[in-house]
Amino acid sequence: MDAKVIDVDGKEVGQFVLPENIFGHKPSRRFLHEFVMVYLANQRAWAAHTKSRSEVSGGGRKPWKQKHTGRARAGSIRSGLWRGGGIIHGPRLGMGSRLAYPRQKARLALAQALSARAQDGSLVCVKELSIKEPKTKLVAGLLNKLGCEGKTLIVLDAPNASLTRAVRNIPTVLLRLASDINAYEVLQCEKLLITQPALEKLGARWN
């Protein structure tokens, strides 16, 4: 599969052969859904935490003797049955532990997501992407020229401080390096704007 390479003015300047092992997959909705669910689960911050009977105050002695009181036996006022006692089976920090996901499956999910973007025409390959000043207005005008409206994922081969500063004020644009992208971010965007050096770096990463 070939992708046309354009310059910052939107004019075609060449062709780039997309690697078959990255962009030649048939996307599986079920497989990609599995990856997205695991990814989102691992992004959640688990903040709820309740105290168990060992953490609440009080209860240093037995409230009353075991027998001959006519009341139910009790060993501590920290019991979850008592008012002010510990919480039974409450949420605890660490309960939402990170879900494991095989690296090879995550890699395949990324390849399928990139293939989906290439097949539906959402992939835009630009020869190079740079701006003279770190101004949001410049980036917004550049994206309009390239036809990247709505949610856009920009993929670079190396960090660019000016572009990073200019993009952070646009809520619909996400900037990532070729070494850091994942299937979820690729699927979320409406346009995938990737530089030719970033495509070459992706090919080297797979090989």
C-alpha positions as CSV (number, residue, x, y, z in Angstrom):
1,M,0.0,0.0,0.0
2,D,1.3,3.4,-1.0
3,A,0.6,6.7,0.8
4,K,1.1,10.1,-0.9
5,V,3.5,12.4,0.9
6,I,2.6,16.1,1.1
7,D,4.4,19.2,2.2
8,V,3.1,21.8,4.7
9,D,1.1,23.5,2.0
10,G,-0.8,20.3,1.1
11,K,0.9,19.7,-2.2
12,E,2.0,16.2,-3.1
13,V,5.8,15.8,-3.2
14,G,6.1,12.0,-3.4
15,Q,5.0,8.5,-2.4
16,F,5.8,6.3,0.5
17,V,5.4,2.6,0.5
18,L,3.7,1.6,3.8
19,P,5.2,-1.5,5.4
20,E,2.9,-4.5,4.9
21,N,3.7,-5.9,8.3
22,I,2.3,-2.7,10.0
23,F,-0.4,-1.4,7.6
24,G,-1.4,-4.6,5.9
25,H,-3.6,-6.1,8.7
26,K,-7.3,-6.7,8.7
27,P,-8.7,-5.0,11.8
28,S,-10.6,-7.1,14.2
29,R,-13.2,-5.2,16.2
30,R,-13.3,-7.8,18.9
31,F,-9.5,-7.8,19.3
32,L,-9.2,-4.0,19.4
33,H,-12.1,-3.8,21.9
34,E,-10.2,-6.1,24.2
35,F,-7.1,-3.9,24.1
36,V,-9.1,-0.7,24.6
37,M,-10.9,-2.1,27.7
38,V,-7.6,-3.2,29.3
39,Y,-6.0,0.2,28.4
40,L,-8.8,2.2,29.9
41,A,-8.9,0.0,33.0
42,N,-5.2,0.7,33.6
43,Q,-5.7,4.5,33.2
44,R,-8.2,4.7,36.1
45,A,-7.0,6.1,39.4
46,W,-8.3,4.0,42.3
47,A,-8.8,6.6,45.1
48,A,-11.5,5.0,47.4
49,H,-10.1,3.5,50.6
50,T,-11.9,2.4,53.7
51,K,-10.4,1.4,57.1
52,S,-10.5,-2.2,58.2
53,R,-10.9,-3.2,61.9
54,S,-7.2,-3.1,62.3
55,E,-7.0,0.5,61.4
56,V,-9.9,2.2,63.3
57,S,-9.2,3.5,66.8
58,G,-10.3,1.9,70.0
59,G,-11.0,-1.7,70.9
60,G,-8.0,-2.4,73.0
61,R,-9.9,-4.6,75.4
62,K,-12.9,-7.0,75.3
63,P,-16.1,-5.0,75.9
64,W,-17.5,-7.5,78.4
65,K,-16.8,-11.0,79.6
66,Q,-17.6,-14.0,77.3
67,K,-20.3,-15.6,79.3
68,H,-23.2,-15.0,81.8
69,T,-24.1,-11.5,80.6
70,G,-27.1,-12.3,78.5
71,R,-25.6,-10.5,75.5
72,A,-24.0,-11.8,72.4
73,R,-20.2,-12.4,72.8
74,A,-18.0,-9.6,71.5
75,G,-14.2,-9.4,71.3
76,S,-13.7,-5.8,70.1
77,I,-15.6,-2.6,69.5
78,R,-13.6,-2.4,66.2
79,S,-15.8,-5.1,64.7
80,G,-17.5,-4.2,61.5
81,L,-20.8,-5.0,63.2
82,W,-20.4,-2.1,65.5
83,R,-21.0,1.6,64.9
84,G,-17.6,3.2,64.4
85,G,-16.0,-0.2,63.6
86,G,-14.1,-1.2,60.5
87,I,-15.7,-1.5,57.1
88,I,-16.3,-5.1,55.9
89,H,-15.2,-5.8,52.3
90,G,-14.9,-2.0,51.6
91,P,-12.8,-0.6,48.7
92,R,-9.1,-0.5,49.4
93,L,-6.1,1.1,47.7
94,G,-4.5,-1.4,45.5
95,M,-7.7,-3.3,44.6
96,G,-7.7,-1.7,41.2
97,S,-4.4,-3.2,40.3
98,R,-2.9,-2.9,36.9
99,L,-4.1,-5.5,34.3
100,A,-1.4,-7.4,32.5
101,Y,-1.5,-7.4,28.7
102,P,1.0,-9.3,26.5
103,R,3.4,-7.0,24.6
104,Q,3.0,-8.9,21.4
105,K,-0.8,-8.4,21.5
106,A,-0.5,-4.7,22.2
107,R,1.9,-4.5,19.2
108,L,-0.6,-6.3,17.0
109,A,-3.4,-4.1,18.2
110,L,-1.4,-1.0,17.2
111,A,-0.7,-2.5,13.8
112,Q,-4.4,-3.2,13.3
113,A,-5.3,0.3,14.4
114,L,-2.8,1.8,12.0
115,S,-4.1,-0.4,9.2
116,A,-7.6,0.8,9.9
117,R,-6.6,4.4,9.6
118,A,-4.7,3.7,6.4
119,Q,-7.6,1.9,4.8
120,D,-10.3,4.5,5.7
121,G,-8.2,7.4,4.3
122,S,-7.6,9.0,7.7
123,L,-3.8,8.7,7.4
124,V,-2.0,11.9,6.3
125,C,1.7,11.7,5.6
126,V,3.6,14.9,5.6
127,K,7.3,15.2,4.6
128,E,8.2,17.2,7.6
129,L,6.4,19.3,10.3
130,S,8.0,22.3,11.9
131,I,7.0,25.9,12.8
132,K,9.1,29.0,13.1
133,E,7.5,30.2,16.4
134,P,5.7,28.2,19.1
135,K,2.3,29.8,18.4
136,T,-1.0,28.0,18.4
137,K,-2.3,30.1,15.6
138,L,0.4,28.8,13.3
139,V,-0.3,25.2,14.1
140,A,-4.1,25.7,13.7
141,G,-3.5,27.2,10.2
142,L,-1.2,24.4,9.3
143,L,-3.7,21.7,10.2
144,N,-6.4,23.4,8.2
145,K,-4.1,23.5,5.1
146,L,-3.5,19.7,5.6
147,G,-7.2,19.0,6.0
148,C,-6.8,17.8,9.6
149,E,-9.9,19.1,11.3
150,G,-11.5,17.5,14.4
151,K,-9.5,15.1,16.6
152,T,-6.0,14.8,15.2
153,L,-3.1,12.7,16.4
154,I,0.3,14.1,15.3
155,V,3.1,11.6,15.3
156,L,6.7,12.8,15.1
157,D,10.0,10.9,15.0
158,A,11.8,13.2,17.6
159,P,10.7,15.7,20.2
160,N,9.9,19.2,19.0
161,A,9.7,21.8,21.8
162,S,8.1,24.6,19.6
163,L,5.4,22.3,18.2
164,T,4.7,20.8,21.7
165,R,4.1,24.3,23.2
166,A,2.0,25.4,20.3
167,V,-0.2,22.2,20.3
168,R,-1.0,22.0,24.0
169,N,-3.6,24.8,23.7
170,I,-5.6,22.9,21.1
171,P,-7.8,20.4,23.0
172,T,-8.6,18.3,19.9
173,V,-4.9,17.7,19.0
174,L,-2.6,15.2,20.6
175,L,1.1,15.1,19.9
176,R,3.1,11.8,20.3
177,L,6.4,10.3,19.3
178,A,6.4,7.2,17.0
179,S,7.9,5.2,19.8
180,D,5.1,6.1,22.2
181,I,1.8,5.7,20.3
182,N,-0.7,3.0,21.1
183,A,-3.8,1.5,19.5
184,Y,-6.2,3.5,21.7
185,E,-4.9,6.9,20.7
186,V,-4.8,5.9,17.0
187,L,-8.4,4.7,17.1
188,Q,-9.6,7.8,19.0
189,C,-8.4,10.3,16.4
190,E,-10.3,11.3,13.2
191,K,-7.0,12.1,11.4
192,L,-3.6,10.6,11.9
193,L,-1.0,13.1,10.8
194,I,2.4,11.4,10.6
195,T,5.7,12.7,9.3
196,Q,7.7,10.6,6.8
197,P,10.7,10.2,9.3
198,A,8.2,8.9,11.9
199,L,6.9,6.3,9.4
200,E,10.5,5.2,8.8
201,K,11.0,5.0,12.5
202,L,7.9,2.9,12.9
203,G,9.2,0.5,10.3
204,A,12.5,0.2,12.1
205,R,10.7,-0.4,15.4
206,W,8.9,-3.4,13.9
207,N,12.0,-4.8,12.3
